[in-house]
Amino acid sequence: LDEIAFGTSSGKVTLIDTKKQSVCSLQPHEGRVNCVASSAPFIVSGGSDTVISCIEKVVTLTNSSQNSKGGQLKRVFSMAAYSSEVVCSAVSKEFHVVASGTRDGHVIVQSLEKSNVTCVIDLQNDRKPSHITITRAWGFIVVCAVREHDGNEPDDDGSEILVFTLKGELVGQRKIEGKVSKILTWASNDGFDFLTAA
C-alpha cells in the first residue's frame, strides 16, 4: 500500500502516503465519518451529517527536481443527502461516478465531473445498504443490502447482492446466507467483472 485513507469520529478525512511519509487532512464533515472509499486521486466519504464529500489529492512538486513531495487534499464537491446519514460509498475514476448508500435505503449516484446527481436508487422492501462498490471493467454498481423492519436490527435472513447499471437499472440480484462484512471486485484479462463476498 502506498496510501492509506481513513475518517474520524470528529469528521476529518486523513490520507497517509507511506512512500513519501507525508500526512494530509481535510474536515469535510460536521459529525462522524461513516465510510471512506478511493480511486486515486479521488476519495469519497460519507458521514452522520448526511453529507457526501468528494476529495482530490493534489500533488505538490518541489522546485528543484520536479519530484512530488506529497500533496494536499482539495474538496471537489460536498452534497447533503438530506434523507439520512451516509453509511457506504464508492468512487470510480474510470467511470467518473460516485455512489453512496444511505441508512434509509437509497443509493445516490453522482457524476464525478459535474457533481450532479444522475439518479437515486430506492432499494425498496426494507433493504438497507451495508456495502457498495463499482466494478472495474463494466462499471456496475454492486450493493450489499440487509433487510430491516421499522428501523430495528437487520433480519437474520442474510444479505442480498444487487447489481445496477450506472443509470440505476437493476440487472441482477442474489440472496446470500449470513451477514457480509466485505465485498471485493476485480476484472479478468478478457474484460469480465468478478465479485467475492465474505
C-alpha positions in Angstrom: 0.0 0.0 0.0 1.3 3.4 -1.0 -1.5 5.4 0.6 -4.0 4.9 3.4 -7.2 7.0 3.8 -9.4 7.0 6.8 -12.1 9.1 8.5 -12.5 10.0 12.2 -15.4 10.4 14.6 -14.8 14.2 14.5 -15.4 14.5 10.7 -11.9 14.6 9.4 -10.5 12.6 6.5 -6.8 11.8 6.5 -4.5 10.5 3.8 -1.2 8.9 4.7 1.4 8.5 2.0 3.6 5.7 3.2 6.3 6.1 0.5 6.7 9.9 0.9 6.0 9.7 4.7 3.5 12.6 4.4 0.1 13.2 6.0 -2.6 15.5 4.8 -6.1 16.0 6.2 -9.4 17.8 5.4 -12.5 18.4 7.5 -15.4 17.6 5.1 -18.0 16.6 7.8 -19.6 18.1 10.9 -20.1 14.7 12.5 -18.7 11.2 12.4 -17.2 9.8 9.1 -19.1 6.5 8.4 -17.3 5.4 5.3 -14.3 6.2 3.0 -13.6 4.9 -0.5 -10.9 5.8 -3.0 -10.0 5.6 -6.7 -6.7 7.6 -6.9 -6.6 10.6 -6.8 -10.2 10.8 -5.5 -11.5 10.0 -2.1 -15.2 9.9 -1.3 -16.6 10.0 2.3 -20.0 9.8 3.9 -21.0 10.9 7.3 -23.5 11.0 10.1 -24.2 14.6 9.0 -25.8 13.2 5.8 -23.1 14.8 3.6 -21.4 13.0 0.7 -18.0 14.6 0.2 -15.6 14.1 -2.8 -11.9 15.0 -2.2 -9.0 15.0 -4.6 -5.3 14.6 -3.7 -3.4 17.4 -5.3 0.3 16.7 -5.7 2.8 19.4 -4.8 6.0 19.5 -6.8 9.4 20.5 -5.5 11.1 23.3 -7.4 14.5 21.6 -8.0 13.8 18.1 -9.2 10.1 18.2 -10.3 9.5 15.3 -7.9 6.4 15.2 -5.9 6.7 15.8 -2.1 3.4 14.6 -1.0 0.3 16.7 -1.5 -2.8 18.2 -0.1 -6.4 17.4 -0.1 -8.9 19.6 -2.0 -12.6 19.4 -1.8 -14.1 18.6 -5.3 -17.7 18.8 -4.0 -19.9 18.2 -1.0 -23.6 17.4 -1.1 -26.1 16.8 1.7 -28.2 13.6 1.1 -30.8 15.1 3.4 -32.8 11.9 3.8 -30.5 10.0 6.1 -26.9 9.5 7.1 -24.5 8.1 4.5 -23.3 4.6 5.5 -21.3 3.3 2.5 -19.7 4.8 -0.6 -17.7 4.0 -3.7 -15.9 6.1 -6.4 -14.6 5.2 -9.8 -12.2 7.5 -11.6 -12.5 5.3 -14.8 -16.3 5.7 -15.0 -16.4 9.2 -13.5 -19.0 8.2 -10.8 -19.7 8.3 -7.1 -22.2 6.0 -5.5 -23.3 6.4 -1.8 -25.8 4.4 0.2 -28.0 6.0 2.9 -29.3 4.4 6.1 -32.9 4.9 4.8 -32.4 2.5 1.8 -31.3 4.7 -1.1 -28.2 4.8 -3.3 -27.3 8.2 -4.7 -25.3 8.2 -7.9 -23.4 11.3 -8.8 -21.2 12.5 -11.7 -17.6 12.9 -10.6 -17.0 15.6 -13.2 -20.2 17.7 -12.7 -21.0 16.7 -9.1 -24.7 16.5 -10.0 -27.0 13.6 -9.0 -27.5 11.4 -12.1 -30.0 9.0 -10.3 -31.3 7.9 -7.0 -32.0 4.2 -6.5 -34.7 3.2 -4.0 -33.7 -0.3 -2.7 -37.3 -0.9 -1.6 -38.7 -3.8 0.6 -36.9 -2.6 3.8 -33.5 -3.1 2.2 -30.7 -1.0 3.7 -27.3 -0.8 2.0 -24.3 -2.0 4.1 -21.6 -2.1 1.4 -21.2 -0.6 -2.1 -18.6 -0.9 -4.9 -18.2 -0.1 -8.6 -16.9 -2.8 -10.8 -13.7 -2.1 -12.8 -14.5 -3.5 -16.3 -18.1 -2.6 -16.8 -18.8 0.0 -14.1 -21.7 -1.9 -12.4 -22.8 -0.5 -9.0 -22.8 -3.5 -6.6 -24.8 -3.0 -3.4 -24.9 -5.4 -0.5 -28.1 -4.9 1.4 -29.8 -6.2 4.5 -33.4 -6.1 5.4 -34.6 -4.0 8.4 -38.1 -3.7 9.6 -39.2 -0.4 11.4 -35.5 0.7 11.8 -34.7 -2.3 14.0 -31.8 -4.6 13.8 -31.3 -6.4 10.5 -33.2 -9.6 9.9 -31.3 -12.8 10.3 -32.3 -14.0 6.9 -28.9 -13.0 5.3 -27.9 -10.3 2.8 -28.7 -9.6 -0.8 -26.3 -8.6 -3.5 -27.9 -6.1 -6.0 -26.3 -5.1 -9.3 -27.2 -1.9 -11.0 -26.1 -0.1 -14.2 -24.8 3.5 -13.8 -28.3 4.7 -14.8 -29.8 2.8 -11.8 -31.3 -0.1 -13.7 -31.4 -3.4 -11.7 -29.6 -6.1 -13.8 -29.3 -8.9 -11.2 -29.7 -9.9 -7.6 -28.8 -12.8 -5.4 -29.6 -13.7 -1.8 -26.6 -14.8 0.5 -26.8 -16.6 3.8 -25.3 -14.6 6.7 -24.0 -11.1 7.0 -21.5 -9.8 4.5 -18.5 -7.9 6.0 -16.6 -7.2 2.8 -17.1 -7.3 -1.0 -14.3 -7.2 -3.5 -14.4 -6.9 -7.2 -11.8 -7.5 -9.9 -11.7 -7.6 -13.7 -10.2 -10.5 -15.7 -7.7 -10.0 -18.5 -10.5 -10.6 -21.0 -12.7 -7.8 -19.6 -15.2 -9.6 -17.3 -16.1 -8.4 -13.8 -16.0 -10.8 -10.8 -17.1 -10.3 -7.2 -16.4 -12.1 -3.9 -18.2 -11.5 -0.7 -17.2 -12.6 2.8 
